[in-house]
């Protein structure tokens, strides 16, 4: 998957000078920019927070259709499939992107992880519906990031990490206030969030439910029940979706032989990978690569 800088330069086409920091980026966005960045967003290893300021946006996130309006905050987590369907001509938003690798080194890692996945666990969708005051406050935080990115601050990286921490903590506080009654126990929510976090960093090597259950110190039956209860999907569904996203990215962005891709994704052999891909995508990996090459600009 793309790191943040790679994504901005390779997919979005930004010059190196326009990306002063490897870890955090923030910008205003409209429909044209949104369609452009959506080309490979599901291959972006970054947490993305999109705050709608005007108009509406329709998208499919991990198979679920969502419509966002003013003051809605959409949170994208690495590895999940997203497709923009359309939006209004006056659509505008502020988008804050935090590189996943930077996030893993953050002292407030658990707050970031919980903030990113909490809406899915509690509300069933990656969207937080804010009131106007809350949205204005978060917009101010995001605009602070943009101002720092344009400055020549000698401690830019440290300052941006501090601003990101403040943004996340403010957002989590708003979530706790707005969600009110929790649909699931704290234990259940924590286990689901823990599973998703483990999955994004271990799905390539570990395709088995037992690994994740063991790391969470619960049985496979218990993990399966929690994941289905909260998301309506199975653990295998999540693992397969992540493997599909990674294989699509490798097919589209590299000339790596299929046998090498199969080995990299820890399939038994190229044949096993091919059967998996055809079952998930409906076409052979070679055909998918050919279609991707035809669509290159």
KADA-V641422 format. One record per residue. N is the residue number from 1. PHI is phi in degrees with one decimal (* if undefined). NEAR is the number of other ideal C-beta (glycine too) atoms within 10 Angstrom. Layout:
# KADA-V641422
N,PHI,NEAR ; N,PHI,NEAR
This chain:
# KADA-V641422
1,*,19 ; 2,-71.9,20 ; 3,-73.8,16 ; 4,-57.4,24 ; 5,-61.5,18 ; 6,-58.8,17 ; 7,-63.8,23 ; 8,-64.3,23 ; 9,-81.5,15 ; 10,-83.8,12 ; 11,-86.8,18 ; 12,-79.6,16 ; 13,85.0,10 ; 14,-77.1,15 ; 15,-70.8,8 ; 16,-55.0,9 ; 17,-65.1,6 ; 18,-87.2,13 ; 19,-121.3,17 ; 20,-75.9,18 ; 21,-139.8,19 ; 22,-80.1,15 ; 23,-105.6,22 ; 24,-141.3,25 ; 25,-145.6,26 ; 26,-145.8,24 ; 27,-159.1,19 ; 28,-78.0,13 ; 29,-144.1,19 ; 30,-127.2,15 ; 31,-64.3,18 ; 32,-60.8,9 ; 33,-65.7,16 ; 34,-63.4,20 ; 35,-63.9,12 ; 36,-64.7,15 ; 37,-70.5,20 ; 38,-71.1,15 ; 39,-54.5,14 ; 40,-138.9,18 ; 41,-63.5,22 ; 42,-73.3,21 ; 43,-112.4,21 ; 44,-100.2,25 ; 45,-87.9,17 ; 46,-154.1,26 ; 47,-84.4,24 ; 48,-123.3,20 ; 49,-115.7,25 ; 50,-113.1,21 ; 51,-103.3,25 ; 52,-76.3,23 ; 53,-104.3,17 ; 54,-153.7,12 ; 55,77.5,17 ; 56,-143.3,15 ; 57,-138.4,23 ; 58,-113.6,15 ; 59,-150.1,21 ; 60,-113.8,13 ; 61,-114.4,20 ; 62,53.3,21 ; 63,89.5,12 ; 64,-111.8,14 ; 65,-82.0,11 ; 66,-131.1,17 ; 67,-122.9,13 ; 68,-104.7,21 ; 69,-126.3,14 ; 70,-53.4,16 ; 71,75.9,19 ; 72,-87.3,20 ; 73,-113.1,25 ; 74,-100.1,22 ; 75,-113.9,20 ; 76,-97.9,22 ; 77,-108.9,20 ; 78,-55.2,21 ; 79,95.9,23 ; 80,-103.3,19 ; 81,-77.0,16 ; 82,-140.2,19 ; 83,-135.0,14 ; 84,-78.7,17 ; 85,-92.8,12 ; 86,170.6,13 ; 87,-172.4,21 ; 88,-80.2,13 ; 89,-63.6,7 ; 90,-93.6,11 ; 91,-60.2,23 ; 92,-148.1,18 ; 93,-153.1,27 ; 94,-114.2,22 ; 95,-119.4,19 ; 96,-110.1,24 ; 97,-120.2,23 ; 98,-120.4,25 ; 99,-56.5,24 ; 100,-62.7,21 ; 101,-68.5,13 ; 102,-66.3,21 ; 103,-59.5,22 ; 104,-64.9,12 ; 105,-96.0,10 ; 106,-73.6,17 ; 107,-67.1,8 ; 108,-106.1,17 ; 109,-50.8,12 ; 110,-64.1,13 ; 111,-62.6,15 ; 112,-66.1,24 ; 113,-62.0,21 ; 114,-64.3,19 ; 115,-64.8,24 ; 116,-68.6,25 ; 117,-103.7,21 ; 118,-59.6,22 ; 119,-59.8,20 ; 120,-66.5,23 ; 121,-67.2,21 ; 122,-95.6,18 ; 123,-111.1,15 ; 124,80.8,13 ; 125,-152.4,16 ; 126,-85.3,21 ; 127,-131.8,20 ; 128,-113.8,24 ; 129,-91.1,15 ; 130,-97.8,22 ; 131,-84.6,11 ; 132,-60.6,9 ; 133,-65.5,9 ; 134,-63.8,21 ; 135,-63.4,21 ; 136,-63.0,13 ; 137,-64.6,15 ; 138,-67.9,21 ; 139,-61.0,17 ; 140,-63.1,11 ; 141,-59.7,20 ; 142,-67.1,21 ; 143,-66.2,13 ; 144,-62.3,16 ; 145,-60.4,24 ; 146,-61.3,15 ; 147,-64.1,12 ; 148,-66.2,19 ; 149,-63.0,20 ; 150,-90.8,9 ; 151,-93.0,11 ; 152,-108.6,6 ; 153,-56.5,14 ; 154,-70.4,7 ; 155,-118.8,10 ; 156,-60.4,16 ; 157,-59.6,14 ; 158,-65.1,10 ; 159,-65.0,18 ; 160,-65.4,23 ; 161,-62.1,21 ; 162,-64.7,12 ; 163,-63.9,20 ; 164,-65.7,24 ; 165,-60.9,15 ; 166,-62.1,14 ; 167,-60.4,24 ; 168,-63.5,24 ; 169,-66.6,14 ; 170,-63.5,16 ; 171,-64.3,25 ; 172,-63.7,17 ; 173,-60.5,12 ; 174,-64.7,20 ; 175,-60.9,19 ; 176,-61.2,11 ; 177,-75.7,9 ; 178,-83.6,14 ; 179,-68.5,14 ; 180,64.8,7 ; 181,-66.8,5 ; 182,-88.6,13 ; 183,-69.8,13 ; 184,-129.0,15 ; 185,-66.9,9 ; 186,-59.2,8 ; 187,-63.5,10 ; 188,-62.4,17 ; 189,-61.3,20 ; 190,-63.7,16 ; 191,-66.9,22 ; 192,-63.8,23 ; 193,-63.0,20 ; 194,-62.0,21 ; 195,-62.9,24 ; 196,-62.1,23 ; 197,-65.6,19 ; 198,-61.6,15 ; 199,-59.8,19 ; 200,-64.1,18 ; 201,-114.1,13 ; 202,-133.0,15 ; 203,-64.9,22 ; 204,-67.7,12 ; 205,-89.6,9 ; 206,-124.2,17 ; 207,-102.2,17 ; 208,-107.5,12 ; 209,-62.0,20 ; 210,-57.7,11 ; 211,-59.1,17 ; 212,-70.4,23 ; 213,-63.7,20 ; 214,-63.7,14 ; 215,-66.7,14 ; 216,-92.5,17 ; 217,62.7,9 ; 218,-135.8,18 ; 219,-80.7,13 ; 220,-62.9,15 ; 221,-63.8,10 ; 222,-64.2,14 ; 223,-62.8,22 ; 224,-59.0,16 ; 225,-65.3,13 ; 226,-65.1,24 ; 227,-62.8,23 ; 228,-68.9,13 ; 229,-62.0,12 ; 230,-82.0,21 ; 231,-106.9,19 ; 232,78.1,11 ; 233,-118.5,13 ; 234,-96.9,13 ; 235,-60.6,20 ; 236,-62.4,13 ; 237,-55.7,15 ; 238,-64.8,22 ; 239,-61.9,19 ; 240,-63.6,16 ; 241,-64.2,20 ; 242,-65.0,22 ; 243,-63.5,21 ; 244,-64.3,18 ; 245,-61.5,18 ; 246,-67.7,18 ; 247,-67.9,23 ; 248,-62.4,21 ; 249,-63.0,16 ; 250,-66.0,20 ; 251,-68.1,23 ; 252,-83.4,17 ; 253,-112.7,16 ; 254,-135.2,12 ; 255,-105.1,9 ; 256,-60.0,14 ; 257,-57.6,10 ; 258,-60.4,19 ; 259,-63.7,13 ; 260,-71.4,13 ; 261,-61.9,20 ; 262,-58.8,22 ; 263,-66.4,15 ; 264,-62.0,15 ; 265,-89.6,21 ; 266,63.4,13 ; 267,-86.5,20 ; 268,-62.1,9 ; 269,-165.2,10 ; 270,-63.0,16 ; 271,-62.1,12 ; 272,-63.4,12 ; 273,-63.7,22 ; 274,-60.8,16 ; 275,-64.4,12 ; 276,-60.6,19 ; 277,-64.8,26 ; 278,-63.8,14 ; 279,-66.1,10 ; 280,-82.8,14 ; 281,-109.1,15 ; 282,89.1,9 ; 283,-137.8,13 ; 284,-74.7,14 ; 285,-54.7,21 ; 286,-63.7,12 ; 287,-67.0,14 ; 288,-59.5,18 ; 289,-62.6,20 ; 290,-62.5,13 ; 291,-67.3,12 ; 292,-64.2,13 ; 293,-65.7,11 ; 294,-65.9,7 ; 295,-88.2,9 ; 296,-66.8,6 ; 297,-66.1,4
